Structures are given as C-alpha cells and as structure tokens.
Amino acid sequence: MNLFIATLGTETNTFASQLTQLSDFWVERPSDEQHGQRPLRLYTEALAIWRQFAADNGWVLTESLAAFA
C-alpha cells in the first residue's frame, strides 16, 4: 500500500481586517533537515500518527509539506 500525507491548517477569524499572506504560513517540507524529527505542533501531529501507522503496516510513505497560517 502507498500512502501520501500532507497537512494544511488555518486559523479562521471573520472579524480580522488583514488578509493572510504567503509570508504568514509556517511551512515544513520533507527536504527540510530533520523533517519529522521536530517537536509536534498542532499542524504536524497528524503526520506523526500516519507515519507510525504506515511503519506498523509496512506501507510505503510519501510525505509532502506541512503548513499552517
């Protein structure tokens, strides 16, 4: 089985007067040093769970970015 994982999280506030810009995102990519080894954050916790699930079941894992704005 092949598994592709990524995350995109946002905080939504209808009363905010500012638009979300690309520079507002925190982004981690699989090519980043120690990707997957960093402390868990709200937007990366699901990736850690899926990593473990894939490892436990012998699945091939393809991981994309994790981003939050």
C-alpha positions in Angstrom: 0.0 0.0 0.0 1.2 3.5 -0.8 0.3 6.4 1.4 0.6 10.1 0.6 0.3 12.5 3.5 0.4 16.3 3.9 -1.3 18.9 6.2 -2.7 22.4 5.7 -4.0 24.2 8.8 -5.6 27.6 9.1 -7.0 29.7 11.8 -10.1 31.5 10.7 -11.4 34.7 12.1 -14.2 36.5 10.2 -13.5 39.7 12.1 -9.8 40.1 11.1 -9.2 43.0 8.8 -6.0 41.7 7.4 -5.7 39.1 4.6 -3.5 36.1 5.1 -0.3 36.4 3.0 2.0 33.7 1.9 4.6 35.0 4.4 2.1 34.3 7.2 2.5 30.5 6.6 4.8 28.2 8.6 5.9 25.6 6.1 7.9 22.4 6.6 8.9 20.3 3.7 10.2 16.7 3.6 13.5 18.0 2.3 13.9 20.2 5.5 16.6 18.9 7.8 15.1 16.6 10.5 11.6 16.8 9.0 9.5 14.5 11.1 12.0 14.7 14.0 10.9 18.1 15.2 8.6 18.5 18.2 5.0 18.0 17.3 2.9 21.0 16.6 -0.9 21.2 16.1 -0.5 21.0 12.3 2.1 18.2 12.3 0.7 15.8 14.9 -1.5 14.0 12.3 1.6 13.4 10.2 3.3 11.7 13.1 0.3 9.4 13.6 0.2 8.5 9.9 4.0 7.9 9.9 3.7 5.4 12.7 0.6 3.7 11.1 2.5 3.3 7.8 5.5 1.9 9.6 3.4 -0.6 11.6 1.7 -1.8 8.5 4.7 -1.9 6.1 3.3 0.7 3.8 5.3 2.9 1.5 5.0 6.5 2.7 5.3 9.6 0.6 5.2 12.8 2.6 4.6 16.3 1.4 4.6 19.6 3.2 3.0 20.6 6.5 1.8 24.2 6.5 -0.2 26.4 8.9 -1.4 30.0 8.6 
